[in-house]
């Protein structure tokens, strides 16, 4: 993708933010349309409604996999940009478009109020939102006893949410422990 096309896509993604961003982080359970599905580098798969199981994305023990499943809405442009970010980092991504992401997020264990516009699964973990590839690689290398990583909302400047002016707001990727509690995993931005 050339620089001009990327800027246009990023701008369109920013304009469409309301269409794919989660509702206010009120602590209430995410509505089904707020859940996103894992994606892959092959052309987008036909819409599927079944959530991926941990078997689809490997397990924690000894997982050296680069296979990722991304659940997302078919119309979410920023999700597509995040998929491209993951592919550029060497991940093989299978995209599963669905309009009902709630059951996928719930089954994966995404904490209430920590949702974003897509949910990925890899190596027995979930990755919620615009988490940078280097954080996913670190998670897979460290293999903590955890459910996954979350980046609530859609912070400007995070992968897939790049702004034409280069602006990045500070954001924190959180580790979701096996008991559902969270702790900071990585800090990004100014």
N, C-alpha and C positions, 0 to 999 in steps of 0.2 A: 504494500500500500504506500503510495507516495505521500509526501508531507501535506500537500494540499488536500488530498482525499481524507487523510487522517484528521486534519483540522475541521473539515466539513462534517465528518462523522462524529467527532467530538462535540462540535457545536450542536448538531442534531440530537446527540445523546443528552446534552445538557438541557435542550429545549423539551425533550421528551421525559425529563426527569420525573415529572409528576405522574407520568403513565407507568413508570416502572419502579418508582421509589416506594418504600414502605410507608404506611400511614404513620402518623405521629408515634414516637416511641413512648407509648403510654404505659407499657408494662403489660398490656393485654395481649392475648395470644394473637399471632399474626393471622390475618385473613388468608384463605387459600391462595388468592391471587398474588400474595406477597412472597411466596416461596418460589425459588428458582431451581432449575435442574442443571446437572453437570453437562458439559459439552466436550467435543473432541475435534481433532483436526480434520476429520473427514467431513464431507458435506453434512449439513444438519440432518439429523435422523428424523423420520416421521414422528409426529406427535405421539407421545407415550404418556400414559397416566400412571403406570405402576412405578412406585419408588424403587430406586436401586437398592439392593441389599449390600451389606458389607462384603459379601462374596463377590459382588460385581467390581469392587475396588480394592481387593486384597485385604490383608489383616495387618495388625500392628507388628506381630512377631516377624522380624527379619524382612519386613517389606522394603524392597528396593525398587518398587514399582514406579513408573512414570506414567502409568495408565490412570486417567482421571475421567470421571463422569460428571458433567455439569448439567444441572436442572435449571431451566430458565424459561421465560416467556418468549415466544417466537418473535415478538415485536420489540424486544428490549435491545436497543443499540449499544448501550454501555456494557451489557453482558457480553455481546459479541466482541467488543474491544478487549475485555478482560480475557476472554478465551484466546484471542490473538496474542496477548501478553504471555499467557501460560504456554502456548505453543512455541513462541519465540524463546522461551526459557528451557525448551526441550521436553515438555510434557506432551504426551499423546492424549488428546481430549476427545471424548465422545459427548456430543451435545444431545440432550433430551429435552425437546420443547414441550412444555405443558402450561396450562393456564391455572392449574390447581396445585400450587407449591406447598400449601399448608401441611398436608399429610407427610410430605417428604421431609420438611423441616422438623416436624414433630417426631417422626420416626428416627431421624438422625440425632435428635437431642439438642437442637438449637434452642438456647434459653429464650424465654419470653422477653420481648423488648430488645433483643440483640439481632434482629433480622435485617436482611438486605434484599437485593433484587435477584440473587441467584444463590444456589447451594451446590457445592461440589463435593464429591466423595473420592478419596484416594487413600490407599494403604490402611483402610479401616478407620480413617478419620473423616470428619466433614470439614469443609472450608466454606464459611459463610461470608459472602460479599467480596469486595474488591481488595482482597488480601494480596500483597506483593508476592511474586514467585519465590523470592529469596526466603521469605518467612515459611512458605510451604516446604521448601527444601530443608530448612533448618528443623522443622517439625519432623519430617521423615527421617532425618539423620539422627535426631535425639531420641525418637520413639518414646515420648513420655506416656505415662498412664493417664490418658486424657481422651476426650471425645473429639476435639478438633479446635479450629481457630475461628474467631468471629471478628469482623470489622463492621459494626453496626452502621446503618445508614449508607450514605454514598459520598464520602469526603472528597472535596475538590482536590485534584492532583493525584489521587490514588490510581492504581492501574485501571484503565478503562474510563476514568473520570478526569483525564488530563484536560486542562483548560487552555484555550488558545493563547492566553497571555502568560502561560507558564506558572500561574499561581498554584500553590499547594497549601492547603490548610493542615495544621498539625493533626495527626490522628494516631490512635493506639490500637494495634491488633491485640486481641485478648485470647488467652488459652482457656478453653473450657475443660475443667477437670472432670474426672469420672463421676464425681458427685453433683456436677452441674454448676458448681461455683466457677467464677472466672478470676483471672489474674493477668496483669499486663505481660505480653510476650515480646512485643517490639514497638518502638516509637518511631514515627516518621514525620517528615515536614519540619518546618522552621520552629 
